[in-house]
Amino acid sequence: MKKNTKIFTIVTTLLAMLVIAGCSNNKGASKQLTVSTFGLATKQMTRDVFTPFGKDNNLTVKSQFGDSSSRFTQISHNPNSGVDVIELAQNNAVAGNNKNTFKKLDFSKLKNFKYLSKDQQKLAKETNSVPYTVNSIGIIYNPKKVGKITSWDQLWDKKLANKIAIPDIATTFGPAMVYIANEHYQNTQVTSSFVDNGKVDENQAFNQLKALKPNVVKTYSKSSDLANMFKSGEIDVAVVGDFAVGMIKNAAPDVDYVVPESGTYANYDTASILKNSKNTDAAYKYIDYRIGKASQAKVAEKNSLNNAPTNSSVTLKDPQYMTYGKVAKRAKMIDFNYVNKQLPSWIKKWNQTMN
């Protein structure tokens, strides 16, 4: 009897130890979140987003940094990468949802979702990707070298020969260059029956890009490269996303930034939960944090990420170089379902034309 009691005690103790170990392992798994995001301002992202979110939720945030296209390609090829949340440019978010890469979102788990506009909520529901900031393109230039620039059409001025950098077709705003070239073609016509239906005349757009080529020094993949190019005098003009303006001005204080009155093209940066994420609860908390009022106000500061808010309850007193207020009103949205279908053809023509 004593022997049986001793065996029972040993078995019970071992089972208890296994349960405790299991709980400990589960607890450890839920205390970590891996986020893949943009690599432009890694220090600010860590300081103003990852660290406070981790502290508030008692977990560790592991980060992966890089450009949107490369990171999207990586997770597309390796769905078991361990990434829980990925932040992407809008075109990659559309492509990712079409490839069934993301979890279907339950928006009732996002208490701040109600503060997004109807269009932003519609985008989130269509792509399972929540827009947390919006950016757009403009022209950054050195007025001491090239004078005043106010319009997209001036990019074709012969005075700017070998002075311009433009985003590569595979980058966030590469497709926008095709739209800008298409608009330039329309502006050169004496009479035009052009209707803006969200599509472009591909042949004419690439003819205009061919005409622009003598002015183009480089088609760049990383906005961070522009800072050194302006500083060294390699370029005097660039088409750039507003998120990179502050960084460039820090390196080259003489530059000015303009968003032409004719309009600009917008892009949402979005957050999605990967289909194979094992930390879904923490992932929802992270996305809700990203669109929360306090976080959105913080990252909108010029010494932070300079991210324009999507949360409608955030009011900015002194917005710097962002898609907000008057700029946001004249920002045109790109139909990335259309663009992504055309992109293989555009990339081929781009390489033939620009490279």
C-alpha positions as CSV (number, residue, x, y, z in Angstrom):
1,M,0.0,0.0,0.0
2,K,2.8,2.3,1.0
3,K,4.6,1.4,-2.3
4,N,1.6,2.3,-4.4
5,T,1.2,5.6,-2.5
6,K,4.8,6.4,-3.2
7,I,4.4,5.6,-6.9
8,F,1.3,7.7,-7.1
9,T,3.1,10.6,-5.4
10,I,6.0,10.4,-7.9
11,V,3.6,10.3,-10.9
12,T,1.6,13.2,-9.6
13,T,4.7,15.3,-9.1
14,L,6.0,14.5,-12.6
15,L,2.6,15.4,-14.2
16,A,2.5,18.7,-12.2
17,M,6.0,19.5,-13.4
18,L,5.0,18.8,-17.0
19,V,1.9,21.0,-16.7
20,I,4.0,23.8,-15.2
21,A,6.6,23.5,-18.0
22,G,3.8,23.5,-20.6
23,C,2.3,26.6,-19.1
24,S,5.8,28.2,-19.0
25,N,6.3,27.4,-22.7
26,N,2.9,28.7,-23.7
27,K,3.5,31.8,-21.7
28,G,6.9,32.4,-23.4
29,A,5.3,31.9,-26.8
30,S,2.7,34.6,-26.1
31,K,5.3,37.0,-24.8
32,Q,7.0,37.6,-28.1
33,L,5.8,39.3,-31.4
34,T,7.8,39.5,-34.6
35,V,7.1,42.5,-36.8
36,S,8.4,43.1,-40.3
37,T,8.5,46.8,-41.2
38,F,10.2,49.5,-43.2
39,G,13.9,50.2,-42.8
40,L,13.9,54.0,-43.3
41,A,13.9,55.1,-39.6
42,T,14.8,52.1,-37.5
43,K,15.8,53.9,-34.4
44,Q,12.6,56.0,-34.3
45,M,10.5,53.0,-35.0
46,T,12.1,51.0,-32.2
47,R,12.0,53.9,-29.7
48,D,8.5,55.2,-30.5
49,V,6.6,52.1,-31.4
50,F,8.2,48.8,-30.5
51,T,9.5,49.7,-27.1
52,P,6.4,51.4,-25.7
53,F,4.1,48.7,-27.1
54,G,6.2,45.9,-25.7
55,K,6.3,47.6,-22.3
56,D,2.5,48.2,-22.2
57,N,1.8,44.6,-23.1
58,N,4.7,42.9,-21.2
59,L,6.2,41.3,-24.3
60,T,9.3,41.5,-26.5
61,V,9.0,42.8,-30.0
62,K,11.4,41.3,-32.5
63,S,11.9,43.3,-35.7
64,Q,12.8,42.8,-39.3
65,F,13.6,45.9,-41.3
66,G,13.8,46.4,-45.1
67,D,12.0,47.8,-48.1
68,S,8.4,46.7,-48.7
69,S,9.0,44.7,-51.9
70,S,11.9,42.7,-50.6
71,R,10.2,41.8,-47.4
72,F,7.0,40.9,-49.2
73,T,8.9,38.6,-51.6
74,Q,10.6,37.0,-48.6
75,I,7.4,36.1,-46.7
76,S,5.7,35.0,-50.0
77,H,8.5,32.5,-50.5
78,N,8.7,31.5,-46.8
79,P,5.2,31.6,-45.2
80,N,6.8,29.9,-42.1
81,S,9.3,32.7,-41.5
82,G,8.1,33.4,-38.0
83,V,6.8,36.9,-38.8
84,D,3.5,37.7,-37.1
85,V,2.7,41.2,-38.4
86,I,4.0,42.7,-41.6
87,E,3.8,46.4,-42.6
88,L,3.7,46.9,-46.3
89,A,3.1,49.5,-49.0
90,Q,-0.4,49.4,-50.4
91,N,0.5,47.6,-53.7
92,N,2.2,44.8,-51.7
93,A,-0.8,44.6,-49.3
94,V,-3.2,44.1,-52.3
95,A,-0.9,41.5,-53.8
96,G,-0.5,39.7,-50.5
97,N,-4.2,39.4,-49.9
98,N,-4.8,38.2,-53.4
99,K,-2.3,35.4,-52.7
100,N,-4.0,34.5,-49.5
101,T,-1.0,35.4,-47.4
102,F,-2.8,37.1,-44.5
103,K,-5.3,36.0,-41.9
104,K,-8.9,37.2,-42.4
105,L,-9.2,40.0,-39.9
106,D,-11.9,40.2,-37.2
107,F,-12.3,44.0,-37.1
108,S,-14.4,43.8,-33.8
109,K,-11.0,43.1,-32.1
110,L,-9.7,46.6,-33.1
111,K,-11.3,49.2,-30.9
112,N,-9.7,52.0,-32.8
113,F,-11.0,50.8,-36.2
114,K,-14.0,53.1,-35.9
115,Y,-11.7,56.2,-36.2
116,L,-10.6,55.3,-39.7
117,S,-12.5,56.9,-42.6
118,K,-15.0,54.9,-44.7
119,D,-12.5,54.6,-47.5
120,Q,-9.8,53.4,-45.2
121,Q,-12.1,50.9,-43.6
122,K,-13.1,49.7,-47.1
123,L,-9.4,49.2,-48.0
124,A,-8.9,47.2,-44.8
125,K,-11.8,44.9,-45.4
126,E,-10.8,44.4,-49.0
127,T,-7.2,43.6,-48.3
128,N,-7.2,42.3,-44.6
129,S,-4.6,45.0,-44.1
130,V,-5.2,48.0,-41.8
131,P,-3.9,51.4,-43.1
132,Y,-2.0,53.2,-40.3
133,T,-0.5,56.0,-42.3
134,V,-0.8,57.6,-45.7
135,N,2.0,59.1,-47.8
136,S,2.4,60.7,-51.2
137,I,5.0,61.9,-53.6
138,G,6.4,65.3,-54.5
139,I,9.5,67.0,-55.9
140,I,12.5,67.7,-53.7
141,Y,15.1,70.0,-55.3
142,N,17.9,72.5,-54.7
143,P,16.6,75.9,-55.8
144,K,20.1,77.4,-55.8
145,K,21.0,75.0,-58.6
146,V,17.9,74.7,-60.7
147,G,15.6,77.6,-59.7
148,K,12.0,77.2,-58.6
149,I,10.0,74.1,-59.4
150,T,6.2,74.0,-59.1
151,S,4.9,71.3,-61.5
152,W,5.5,67.8,-62.7
153,D,5.9,68.9,-66.2
154,Q,9.1,70.8,-65.3
155,L,10.8,67.4,-64.8
156,W,11.0,67.2,-68.6
157,D,12.8,70.6,-68.9
158,K,16.1,70.2,-70.8
159,K,17.7,72.4,-68.1
160,L,17.5,69.4,-65.8
161,A,19.7,67.2,-68.0
162,N,21.6,64.7,-65.8
163,K,20.2,66.2,-62.6
164,I,17.2,64.0,-61.6
165,A,16.6,60.8,-59.6
166,I,13.2,59.0,-59.8
167,P,11.9,55.9,-58.0
168,D,12.4,52.6,-59.7
169,I,9.3,50.8,-61.1
170,A,9.5,48.1,-58.4
171,T,9.4,50.5,-55.5
172,T,6.4,51.9,-53.7
173,F,6.0,54.9,-55.9
174,G,7.5,53.5,-59.1
175,P,4.0,53.0,-60.7
176,A,3.2,56.6,-59.8
177,M,5.9,57.7,-62.2
178,V,4.0,55.9,-65.0
179,Y,0.9,57.9,-64.0
180,I,2.9,61.2,-63.9
181,A,4.3,60.4,-67.4
182,N,0.8,59.7,-68.6
183,E,-0.4,63.1,-67.2
184,H,2.5,64.8,-68.9
185,Y,1.5,63.4,-72.3
186,Q,-2.0,64.7,-71.8
187,N,-0.7,68.1,-70.9
188,T,1.3,68.2,-74.2
189,Q,-1.8,67.7,-76.3
190,V,-3.5,70.8,-77.7
191,T,-6.9,69.2,-77.4
192,S,-7.6,66.3,-75.1
193,S,-10.6,64.1,-74.5
194,F,-8.7,62.5,-71.6
195,V,-10.9,60.9,-68.9
196,D,-9.2,60.1,-65.6
197,N,-10.5,56.5,-65.1
198,G,-7.6,55.3,-63.0
199,K,-5.8,53.8,-66.0
200,V,-3.0,55.0,-68.2
201,D,-2.2,54.9,-71.9
202,E,0.8,52.6,-71.5
203,N,2.5,53.3,-74.8
204,Q,2.3,57.1,-74.5
205,A,3.4,57.0,-70.8
206,F,6.5,55.0,-71.7
207,N,7.2,57.3,-74.6
208,Q,7.2,60.2,-72.2
209,L,9.5,58.3,-69.8
210,K,11.9,57.7,-72.7
211,A,11.8,61.5,-73.3
212,L,12.6,62.0,-69.6
213,K,15.6,59.7,-69.6
214,P,18.3,62.3,-70.5
215,N,17.4,64.1,-67.3
216,V,17.6,61.0,-65.1
217,V,20.8,60.2,-63.4
218,K,19.4,57.3,-61.4
219,T,16.3,55.2,-60.8
220,Y,16.7,54.5,-57.1
221,S,15.4,51.7,-54.9
222,K,16.1,53.2,-51.5
223,S,15.0,56.7,-50.5
224,S,17.9,56.8,-48.1
225,D,20.3,56.9,-51.0
226,L,19.0,60.3,-52.0
227,A,20.4,62.0,-49.0
228,N,24.0,61.3,-50.0
229,M,23.2,62.0,-53.7
230,F,22.0,65.5,-52.8
231,K,24.8,66.1,-50.4
232,S,27.5,65.1,-52.9
233,G,25.8,67.1,-55.7
234,E,25.2,64.0,-57.8
235,I,21.6,65.1,-58.2
236,D,19.7,68.4,-57.8
237,V,16.1,67.1,-58.2
238,A,14.2,63.9,-57.1
239,V,10.7,62.6,-57.1
240,V,10.3,61.2,-53.6
241,G,7.8,60.0,-51.0
242,D,7.1,62.6,-48.3
243,F,8.2,60.2,-45.6
244,A,11.9,60.7,-46.7
245,V,11.9,64.5,-46.9
246,G,13.0,65.2,-43.4
247,M,15.9,62.7,-43.7
248,I,17.1,64.4,-47.0
249,K,16.8,67.9,-45.6
250,N,19.0,66.9,-42.6
251,A,21.7,65.9,-45.1
252,A,21.1,68.7,-47.5
253,P,19.5,71.7,-45.8
254,D,19.3,73.8,-49.0
255,V,16.6,71.6,-50.6
256,D,13.0,72.5,-50.9
257,Y,10.0,70.2,-51.2
258,V,6.9,70.9,-53.3
259,V,3.7,69.0,-54.0
260,P,2.3,70.3,-57.3
261,E,-1.1,72.0,-57.2
262,S,-2.2,69.6,-60.0
263,G,-2.2,66.8,-57.4
264,T,-0.2,63.9,-56.2
265,Y,-0.5,60.1,-55.8
266,A,-1.1,58.6,-52.4
267,N,-0.1,55.3,-50.9
268,Y,-1.3,53.7,-47.6
269,D,1.2,51.8,-45.5
270,T,-0.7,48.9,-43.9
271,A,-0.4,46.3,-41.2
272,S,-1.4,42.7,-41.7
273,I,-1.3,39.5,-39.7
274,L,0.4,36.6,-41.5
275,K,-1.7,33.5,-42.0
276,N,0.8,31.3,-40.1
277,S,1.2,33.6,-37.1
278,K,1.2,31.8,-33.8
279,N,0.7,35.1,-31.8
280,T,-2.6,36.3,-33.1
281,D,-3.9,38.0,-29.9
282,A,-0.7,40.0,-29.6
283,A,-0.8,40.8,-33.3
284,Y,-4.3,42.3,-33.0
285,K,-3.2,44.4,-30.0
286,Y,-0.2,45.7,-32.0
287,I,-2.3,46.8,-35.0
288,D,-4.9,48.4,-32.7
289,Y,-2.0,50.2,-31.0
290,R,-0.7,51.4,-34.4
291,I,-4.0,53.1,-35.2
292,G,-4.5,54.4,-31.6
293,K,-4.6,58.1,-31.0
294,A,-1.6,58.3,-28.7
295,S,0.6,56.3,-31.0
296,Q,-0.5,58.1,-34.1
297,A,0.1,61.5,-32.6
298,K,3.6,60.4,-31.5
299,V,4.8,59.0,-34.8
300,A,3.5,62.1,-36.6
301,E,6.1,64.2,-34.9
302,K,8.9,65.5,-37.2
303,N,11.6,64.0,-34.9
304,S,9.8,60.6,-35.0
305,L,8.5,58.9,-38.2
306,N,6.7,61.9,-39.6
307,N,3.7,59.5,-40.4
308,A,0.5,61.2,-41.4
309,P,-2.3,59.8,-39.2
310,T,-5.2,57.8,-40.4
311,N,-7.0,58.0,-37.0
312,S,-9.5,60.8,-37.4
313,S,-9.3,61.9,-33.8
314,V,-5.7,63.0,-34.2
315,T,-5.2,66.7,-35.0
316,L,-1.8,68.1,-36.0
317,K,-0.9,71.7,-35.4
318,D,2.2,71.8,-37.5
319,P,2.3,69.0,-40.0
320,Q,5.7,68.7,-41.8
321,Y,6.0,67.3,-45.3
322,M,3.1,64.8,-45.0
323,T,-0.1,63.8,-46.7
324,Y,-2.4,65.8,-44.4
325,G,-4.8,68.7,-44.8
326,K,-4.7,70.4,-48.2
327,V,-2.1,67.9,-49.6
328,A,-4.4,65.0,-48.6
329,K,-7.3,66.6,-50.4
330,R,-5.5,66.6,-53.7
331,A,-3.9,63.2,-53.4
332,K,-5.2,60.7,-55.9
333,M,-5.6,57.0,-55.1
334,I,-4.1,54.4,-57.4
335,D,-6.0,51.2,-58.2
336,F,-3.4,48.7,-57.3
337,N,-5.5,45.7,-58.5
338,Y,-5.2,47.3,-61.9
339,V,-1.5,48.3,-61.5
340,N,-0.4,44.9,-60.2
341,K,-2.0,43.2,-63.3
342,Q,-0.1,45.6,-65.5
343,L,3.2,45.5,-63.6
344,P,4.9,42.6,-65.4
345,S,4.5,44.5,-68.7
346,W,5.5,47.8,-67.1
347,I,8.6,46.3,-65.5
348,K,9.7,44.9,-68.9
349,K,9.1,48.2,-70.7
350,W,10.7,50.1,-67.8
351,N,13.9,48.1,-68.1
352,Q,14.0,48.5,-71.8
353,T,13.4,52.2,-71.5
354,M,15.2,53.4,-68.4
355,N,17.9,50.8,-67.9
